[in-house]
Amino acid sequence: MKISKKSFLLFIFLYTLSFSQSIQVTYAYKPSNYFEFEENVFLVNGQKVSIVDSIPLKKIKPNSGEDIIIERDNGIKRFRTILIDDLKNHNTLFTFQIKKNNFLISDTVPEIKWDIKHKETKRIGKYNCKKATANFRGTVVEAYYTTEIPVSIGPYKFSGLPGLILELKTGGTDNYSWIVKNIQYPYTGVVDYSTKYIAALPKKTMKNLVAEIDKRNSEEQSIFLSKLQLPPGIGQPEVETVSGNTRGLLENKFEWE
């Protein structure tokens, strides 16, 4: 079958476009002030995949400025947190461990309403970046993105800016942060994870997961109070609410709450 020159040029254009939208971004990820992990984010064939190893790269001594490098091949059993994001439909699947059992969580992530009217800029590596802010499920986030890489993704569940997110951090008591370490653009490799493993995991919705975490926290609080040996006639004390997110999630308040 003879292929016309017009069809051939269209094929080359689409092929080149698919690779120009393919990228691998490595972030230094800190879910607290004490540990640093590595998060690898891929965009291949229109699908975003994020992979975080359960073994941290560094353990950070508070108030000392000293980083302890952790050996990753020390025989410790580990797993990977894998997040798969359908950017078009805002549907996200991610693995989550509950009592040493892995589950696949489905989450319909609301569109993030970014404020990109800020005047602040900064240079990260060789890229000029602009500031953006948003309130993502009750958590204030600040991001710096570059329009020099026109790929609208970032770490975790973040996307939707007119360029690649190179740095992101949250405000409040629970401090999450990401800073770019390496970029491969365009990316011509494959994403190394097992689709069979993902498909075989037991399933939960995000709403189910949050309810289960809240139930577990309530049960643990009840057990703690029951172990308090109080004098006869004195009722259980009121437990002071602790500031911060007791769920262990970045999100503070969900759309159904």
N, C-alpha and C positions, 0 to 999 in steps of 0.2 A: 504494500500500500504506500503510495507516494504521499509524503507530508508536505504541505505547502509551506512556503517561507514564513507566511504570517503565523501559521499554527506553531511552527518551530520557535519563532521569536517569543510567542506567548508562553510556550512551555518553559523556555529559558528564563523569562521574566518571573513566572510563578515559582520556579525552582530557586532562583536567586532570592526572591522575596521570603520564601520559607526559611532559608538559612539566615537571612538578615534579621529575622525575628527570633532566631534560636540563640540562647545564651545560657551560660552557667555563671552564677555569682556566689562567691564564698564570703560569708559574714562571720565575724567574731560576735557571738551571741552570749549575753550575760542576763540570765533570768533573775539575778540577785547581785549583791555586791561581793559575793564569795566564790562564785564559780564562773568559768568561761568555757563555752562550748563552741563548736563549729557547725554552722548551718549552711548547707549547699542548696541553692535554689536554681532550678532548671526551668527553662521555657522551651519546649520542643513540640512541634506540630500543634501549636495552639494550646497546649496543656502545661500548667505550672505544677512542678513537683518540688517539694521541700523535704530534705532529709537531715535529721539531727541525730548524731550518735549519743548514746546514753552516758558515755564516759567523758567527763570534762577534759579539756586541754589543760586547764590551769585551775588551781585552787588558790584563792587570793586571801592573804592574811589581812584582816581589817586593821586599819590605822597603822599599817607598817610599810605599805607600798611594795611589799615583797610578794612575788608570784612564785608558786610552787608548781613546777612542771610535773604532770602526772604521766607515768608510763601507761600507754594504752594497751600494750600486749603483755599484761601481767596476770593473765588467767582469770580475770574478773568476767563473769557472765554479763553480757550487755545486749541491748536491743536498740533498734533505731526507731525514732519517731518519724513517720512518713506522712506527709500531707499532700493530697492531690486536689488541685483546685481547677474547677471548670469556670474559667473567668467570664465566659459569656453569660452563663445562667446563675452565677454566684453560688454554685453548689460545691461544697467542700467535704472531702473525706479525709480523716486523719486517724492514726493509731493512738491509743491511749491505754496506759496500764493501770488496772485496778486490782489491788491485792495480788500483785505478781502475775496477773492474767491480762493478756492483750486483747483489746477490743477495737473494732472499726466504728468510728463515730461519724455520723452524717450531720452536716450543719449547713443550713441555708443562710449565708452571710449577707446581712443587709448592705446595700451600696454605701460606701464610705463617702460622706460629704466633706470633701477637703476644702479648706480655705487656702487659696494660693495667692492671696492679695498681699502677702507680707513683702516687705522691701529687703529683708535680711538675706544675705548671700554668704556663701563660704566656698572655699576651694578644698576639695577632698581628693587627694592624689593629684591627678592631672585634669580633673573635671571641675568645671564651675557649677555650683549647685544653688538651688533656690529653696527657700523655706516654705513648708506647708504644715498646717495643723488640722486636727480633727478630733471629734469626740467619738471614739469607737466603743460602743456598748458600755458607756459609763466611764471609760478610761480616756483621759486626755493624752494625745500622742503628738509628737513633733517630729517631722521628717525633713530631710534634705535630699532633693532629687536633682538629676541632671537631664536636661533636654538634649544633651549631646549623644545620649544613647536612648533612642525613641522606643523603649520597651517599657510598657506600663505595669511593672511588677515590683515586688519588694519581698522582705522576709515574712514569715508566718502567714497570716491571712490578709496581708496588706497589699493593695494594688490600686489602680485607678488614677494615678497621677500622670501628667504628660511627660513622663520620662522615668528612668530607672531610679529607685530609691537606694541611696548609698549609705544613709545613716538614719536611724530611727530610735527614739526613746520615749518612754512613758513618764507621765508626771505622777504625783501622789506618793503614797507610802511605799508601794511596790514598784521598784525601779527595774524595768526591762530595757535593754538597749541592744542595738545591732550597729556594727560599723563594717563597711566593706573591707575585705582583705585582698580579693583577687577577682578578676573578671575575664571570662573567655567569651569574646563576641566577634564574629559569630561562633556558635558552638556546633561542632559537627559530630560529636560523640553520641553515646546513648546514656540513658538514665538507668543506673544499676539498682533495681529493686525487683522483687518477685511479685508479679501480679497474681499468681496462684496463692501465695501466702496471704496477700491482702484480701482476696475473694473468700478465703476459707475462715477468716476471723469472725467471731460472733459480732452481731451488729447492735448498735444503740443509736438513738438520736441525741442531738446536743441537749435537748430538753430533758430526756431521760437521764443523761449523764449528770446534769446539774442537780436534778432531784435526788439522785443517788448520793452525790457528794454531800448535799445538805443533810440528808438522812444520816449518813455516816458521822458527820460532824456533830449532829444532835445526839446521837447515841454515845459518842465518845465523851461528850460533855456530861451526859447523864451518869455514865460510869464513873467519871472523875468525881462528881458531886456525891455519888453513893459511897465512895471510899473515904470521904471526909468524916472523921470521928468527932462529932459535935456533942457537947453536953446535952443531957435530956432537957426537953422543953424549948430548945433553940431550933428554929426552922432552918431550911436550906438557905444559904446566902444568895443574894442576887449576883449574877455573874456580870461583871463589867464588860461591855462590848469592846473588843479589841479593834483598833483602827487597822485598815488594810484588808486585803482580800483573803478570807479564810478558805476559799475554795481551791487555791493553788492554780488559778487560771488568770490570764491577762485581763479578760473581760470582767467587769464589775457588776454590770446590770444588763440583763438581756431584754429583748424587745417584748417578750411575753410576760415580764415581771412588772 
